[in-house]
Amino acid sequence: MASKFLPSRLPLPLNSPRFHRLPSTNKTMIPIASFSSSSPSASSVDNSVRKQEEEEEELQEKVAQALTYHHQTKHGFANYARGPRGLDWANQPNPFRRYISAPLLPLLHFPTDRPIVAVTDDAPLYSSLFHSLPPPKPISHSTISQLFFDSLALSAWKTTGFSTWSLRVNPSSGNLHPTEAYLIAPPIQSISDSPFVAHYAPKEHSLELRATIPSGFFPNFFPDNSFLIGISSIFWREAWKYGERAFRYCNHDVGHAIGAIAMAAATLGWDVKLLDGFGYKDLEQLMGLQFFPDFKIPSRPIKGKFPEIEFEHPDCLILVFPNGSNPFDVNYKELSSVVNEFTNLEWKGKSNSLSKEHICWDIIYRTAEAVKKPLTIQKGEFLVDQFKSSGICSENSYKGFTIREVVRKRRSAVDMDGVTVMDRQTFYQILLHCLPSGKGEKHRRQSTLPFRALSWDAEVHAAIFVHRVIGLPKGLYFLVRNEDHLEELKMATRSEFKWEKPEGCPDDLPLYELASSDCRELAKHLSCHQDIASDGCFSLGMMAHFEPTLSEKGAWMYPRLFWETGVLGQVLYLEAHAVGISATGIGCFFDDPVHELLGFRGSKFQSLYHFTVGGPVLDKRIMSLPAYPGPSIDA
Ligand SMILES: Cc1cc2nc3c(=O)[nH]c(=O)nc-3n(C[C@H](O)[C@H](O)[C@H](O)COP(=O)(O)O)c2cc1C
């Protein structure tokens, strides 16, 4: 199969920016939908029909912009997406945002190594969390510290002698870390006597207090013992290296961060859910990000001094609440009007500068503008599904690590050894933990850990290249994560595919064998010729139900599809480490050749993210240093 779908000669990347002229636009806010209640006259009916048509047209233009971005940032065998020609090291963005002069509140540190970490209620086993969550802990200085320590903190420093850099619990494409986080919480002893908004500073493992907020905010709107985490992205950090494709990677990273937060919260008996009724403007005001100046998006990529592109784009807001809380609703309309007043709070700290010079990749900002979500205020929108246990077929595959051991030891494999094999049961077990719904259920609703953080039905599937799984023929397989899509997938893929359940596959695992073949070379070439895609036990491409989702729900689903792939990627990283091997996210792949291999035409399904799982090769030239206290450099 491999050679059949590949061009005989694979050209080298050209990576040469072609600068088109595109219309110039201002960075503006999306208006929140307004509702009229007066009785209509003929002309007001005409007006409202026209207004509706205009709104519909605007929505379609936004979807068109998301699609244009997506197609323009595809890598092809002959042409990589536009990016810088080489790296401008003098302007490498500082990976640590600070709010200068905001009070710095240190968080607590925790032991990471055995035998200090015993398996107790405080340190549950990784695999146990997929069955049930422990009883909820109260919010305290200690539990909040633990949440960040096990999700977004530094995990190590690395040095070769010539260069030194930090790594984090959450992964990031190119280790560039565009993702920032905010804690919005009620008063917490030893942190703040008033409810507050704070920025998380991972290098210091501390909170930067940005504002205190009205005392009624939490009791009026949220269940007891709950708080919020806001996530934002600095596109420039990722664009510095990856140019136009960077917007995709920032959103993968948001998904990884959501997954990391959901897992760390689960350890504390806390459930998490996106507060996705909020609009972009609400998020911006809640996190205090409205102070970044607006800028005029240029009509083409431009190099120069653009400090304004170091702004933070608010992505999402996560509600963290005690597992098992009684059902509750969120009054987005009232919340939004309260949050509107946050602009008048006293915001502390001035954002630091990250680079002296920049390249403004205009399409990123134009697309970020088009995919901003408006406020949606339907009642009953906030649904928390009951916690569902994931499927289990091989508990013994897990090596008995605690959750902290798994999340803090997670590392991307730079190379895979090409020899490690996985047994079939372990493979099936890993895939069972990648499914959105509980065991025995039809897969669609996202109700298992950590997918339950997401507020939509699963839209992402996985096409899997099995390379080294004992008891399974090498070949192409497909994991259907939303079984409502099964027939559509069968129709959309090559007619010669088998769609047969493989031998020994658990009944509740919707895994299908499509074709038997040695796909190692194929997988490697499709993932930008990277050996990691062929030298592991398996690699995969995450296939999103793409254009229908954007057309039906809106352009704002575009980043969300990437978030879903990031959460799935986070599970793959953790599963690999929990069974004693490793994994690596793969953002670099040739989009349309992957679609061609599967038989996808048009944009109904699109590959958004690749991944590899296997035995890592450790680079002995790189020395590891503890995360805290780190060397005193900005790396
Ligand atoms: C969205 C995403 C895309 C990535 N793409 C690649 C890739 O194409 N090739 C690769 O070798 N590593 C890739 N990585 C791995 C990152 O380089 C790695 O996460 C980063 O260097 C930090 O190291 P860590 O994961 O060990 O913390 C990717 C990671 C993420 C999160």
The ligand as an SDF file (V2000), in Angstrom:
LIG
                    3D

 31 33  0  0  0  0  0  0  0  0999 V2000
    1.0240   20.3270   19.1960 C   0  0  0  0  0  0  0  0  0  0  0  0
    2.3740   19.6610   19.2370 C   0  0  0  0  0  0  0  0  0  0  0  0
    3.0120   19.3650   18.0620 C   0  0  0  0  0  0  0  0  0  0  0  0
    4.2650   18.7410   18.0880 C   0  0  0  0  0  0  0  0  0  0  0  0
    4.8690   18.3930   16.9110 N   0  0  0  0  0  0  0  0  0  0  0  0
    6.0440   17.7380   16.9310 C   0  0  0  0  0  0  0  0  0  0  0  0
    6.6290   17.2660   15.7200 C   0  0  0  0  0  0  0  0  0  0  0  0
    6.0870   17.4230   14.6270 O   0  0  0  0  0  0  0  0  0  0  0  0
    7.8260   16.6150   15.8260 N   0  0  0  0  0  0  0  0  0  0  0  0
    8.4470   16.3970   17.0290 C   0  0  0  0  0  0  0  0  0  0  0  0
    9.5310   15.8030   17.0620 O   0  0  0  0  0  0  0  0  0  0  0  0
    7.8970   16.8230   18.1840 N   0  0  0  0  0  0  0  0  0  0  0  0
    6.7150   17.4770   18.1720 C   0  0  0  0  0  0  0  0  0  0  0  0
    6.1180   17.8640   19.3500 N   0  0  0  0  0  0  0  0  0  0  0  0
    6.7890   17.6400   20.6310 C   0  0  0  0  0  0  0  0  0  0  0  0
    7.3100   18.9620   21.2060 C   0  0  0  0  0  0  0  0  0  0  0  0
    8.4450   19.3730   20.5020 O   0  0  0  0  0  0  0  0  0  0  0  0
    7.5710   18.8030   22.7060 C   0  0  0  0  0  0  0  0  0  0  0  0
    6.3150   18.7130   23.3380 O   0  0  0  0  0  0  0  0  0  0  0  0
    8.3330   19.9810   23.2690 C   0  0  0  0  0  0  0  0  0  0  0  0
    9.6380   19.9970   22.8020 O   0  0  0  0  0  0  0  0  0  0  0  0
    8.3510   19.9360   24.7810 C   0  0  0  0  0  0  0  0  0  0  0  0
    8.9060   18.7410   25.2520 O   0  0  0  0  0  0  0  0  0  0  0  0
    8.1020   17.8180   26.2350 P   0  0  0  0  0  0  0  0  0  0  0  0
    6.9000   17.2950   25.5130 O   0  0  0  0  0  0  0  0  0  0  0  0
    9.0760   16.7310   26.5890 O   0  0  0  0  0  0  0  0  0  0  0  0
    7.6840   18.6490   27.4190 O   0  0  0  0  0  0  0  0  0  0  0  0
    4.8800   18.4540   19.3350 C   0  0  0  0  0  0  0  0  0  0  0  0
    4.1980   18.7510   20.5240 C   0  0  0  0  0  0  0  0  0  0  0  0
    2.9620   19.3360   20.4820 C   0  0  0  0  0  0  0  0  0  0  0  0
    2.2500   19.6290   21.7770 C   0  0  0  0  0  0  0  0  0  0  0  0
  1  2  1  0
  2  3  1  0
  2 30  2  0
  3  4  2  0
  4  5  1  0
  4 28  1  0
  5  6  2  0
  6  7  1  0
  6 13  1  0
  7  8  2  0
  7  9  1  0
  9 10  1  0
 10 11  2  0
 10 12  1  0
 12 13  2  0
 13 14  1  0
 14 15  1  0
 14 28  1  0
 15 16  1  0
 16 17  1  0
 16 18  1  0
 18 19  1  0
 18 20  1  0
 20 21  1  0
 20 22  1  0
 22 23  1  0
 23 24  1  0
 24 25  2  0
 24 26  1  0
 24 27  1  0
 28 29  2  0
 29 30  1  0
 30 31  1  0
M  END
$$$$
